Amino acid sequence: MINTPKLLAFSGSLRNDSWNHKLVCVAADAARKGGAEVTLIRLSDYRLPLLNQDDEPSLQTHPELLALRALFSDADGLLIASPEYNGSLTPVLKNTLDWMSRLAPDGSYQSAYPNKVVGLLSASPGNLGGIRGLSHLRDILTSVGSLVVPQQMSVNAVHAAFSEGGSFVDEAMNKRLEAMTDSVIKIIKGQR
Ligand SMILES: Cc1cc2nc3c(=O)[nH]c(=O)nc-3n(C[C@H](O)[C@H](O)[C@H](O)COP(=O)(O)O)c2cc1C
């Protein structure tokens, strides 16, 4: 029985002023209010090489790979805000998810995806809010065995979405975000 779900939260953007990072920060706050312990990271702090199977044996001690594996192993769930690049997810997000799906040859890391509950978000200055990329991301995570909650959130015209206090201008959006994070938390706690 898990009383305080541990969530790992990150965006799929490397950009300093990323809207998706901002969005995942707001989601992390909502999840904390809902009772989760949230570790918020930036993928720019974990620069993994582009996955080439030939290099995997020599990269097993790569410090950022080890650090990210430890964070993934420790988390009960993930909150991911995914920018949309040409209708799909970003290369850095796919590369990260691929690395985390690989086993360490010495057994020190087993992919933990099958035990993860995942909440998805996206943000874009455009009209569709990045929703097309989320269907690809949902497929990928489902294919590795994660449970992606049905509630997801795509924020269009994101440059106008946030108030100065950091939450959404539109109160209905705050409620939708809360519904998504609550769903992740309740499933992990076995309440759904
Ligand atoms: C290569 C590339 C492709 C893009 N394709 C899309 C797209 O298909 N749909 C969309 O809404 N925005 C697209 N954008 C714009 C991004 O949504 C925008 O740059 C956004 O701010 C990226 O997220 P971030 O602020 O979290 O980095 C694209 C941007 C780049 C660099």
The ligand as an SDF file (V2000), in Angstrom:
LIG
                    3D

 31 33  0  0  0  0  0  0  0  0999 V2000
   11.1570   21.3140  -35.1580 C   0  0  0  0  0  0  0  0  0  0  0  0
    9.9160   21.9470  -34.6170 C   0  0  0  0  0  0  0  0  0  0  0  0
    8.6930   21.4720  -35.0010 C   0  0  0  0  0  0  0  0  0  0  0  0
    7.5120   22.0140  -34.4570 C   0  0  0  0  0  0  0  0  0  0  0  0
    6.3100   21.4580  -34.7850 N   0  0  0  0  0  0  0  0  0  0  0  0
    5.2060   21.8590  -34.1390 C   0  0  0  0  0  0  0  0  0  0  0  0
    3.9680   21.1680  -34.3270 C   0  0  0  0  0  0  0  0  0  0  0  0
    3.8530   20.2070  -35.0550 O   0  0  0  0  0  0  0  0  0  0  0  0
    2.8820   21.6110  -33.6350 N   0  0  0  0  0  0  0  0  0  0  0  0
    2.9490   22.6810  -32.7720 C   0  0  0  0  0  0  0  0  0  0  0  0
    1.9300   23.0270  -32.1610 O   0  0  0  0  0  0  0  0  0  0  0  0
    4.1100   23.3590  -32.5840 N   0  0  0  0  0  0  0  0  0  0  0  0
    5.2300   22.9690  -33.2340 C   0  0  0  0  0  0  0  0  0  0  0  0
    6.4240   23.6100  -33.0080 N   0  0  0  0  0  0  0  0  0  0  0  0
    6.4440   24.7930  -32.1460 C   0  0  0  0  0  0  0  0  0  0  0  0
    6.5640   24.4130  -30.6830 C   0  0  0  0  0  0  0  0  0  0  0  0
    5.2860   24.0390  -30.2050 O   0  0  0  0  0  0  0  0  0  0  0  0
    7.0900   25.5710  -29.8560 C   0  0  0  0  0  0  0  0  0  0  0  0
    8.3900   25.9090  -30.2960 O   0  0  0  0  0  0  0  0  0  0  0  0
    7.0580   25.2940  -28.3720 C   0  0  0  0  0  0  0  0  0  0  0  0
    7.3230   26.4740  -27.6700 O   0  0  0  0  0  0  0  0  0  0  0  0
    8.0380   24.1830  -28.0020 C   0  0  0  0  0  0  0  0  0  0  0  0
    7.8580   23.8150  -26.6610 O   0  0  0  0  0  0  0  0  0  0  0  0
    8.7640   24.4040  -25.4790 P   0  0  0  0  0  0  0  0  0  0  0  0
    8.4000   25.8760  -25.3370 O   0  0  0  0  0  0  0  0  0  0  0  0
    8.3570   23.6220  -24.2810 O   0  0  0  0  0  0  0  0  0  0  0  0
   10.1950   24.2020  -25.8450 O   0  0  0  0  0  0  0  0  0  0  0  0
    7.5960   23.0830  -33.5370 C   0  0  0  0  0  0  0  0  0  0  0  0
    8.8610   23.5860  -33.1660 C   0  0  0  0  0  0  0  0  0  0  0  0
   10.0030   23.0100  -33.6850 C   0  0  0  0  0  0  0  0  0  0  0  0
   11.3480   23.5230  -33.2160 C   0  0  0  0  0  0  0  0  0  0  0  0
  1  2  1  0
  2  3  1  0
  2 30  2  0
  3  4  2  0
  4  5  1  0
  4 28  1  0
  5  6  2  0
  6  7  1  0
  6 13  1  0
  7  8  2  0
  7  9  1  0
  9 10  1  0
 10 11  2  0
 10 12  1  0
 12 13  2  0
 13 14  1  0
 14 15  1  0
 14 28  1  0
 15 16  1  0
 16 17  1  0
 16 18  1  0
 18 19  1  0
 18 20  1  0
 20 21  1  0
 20 22  1  0
 22 23  1  0
 23 24  1  0
 24 25  2  0
 24 26  1  0
 24 27  1  0
 28 29  2  0
 29 30  1  0
 30 31  1  0
M  END
$$$$
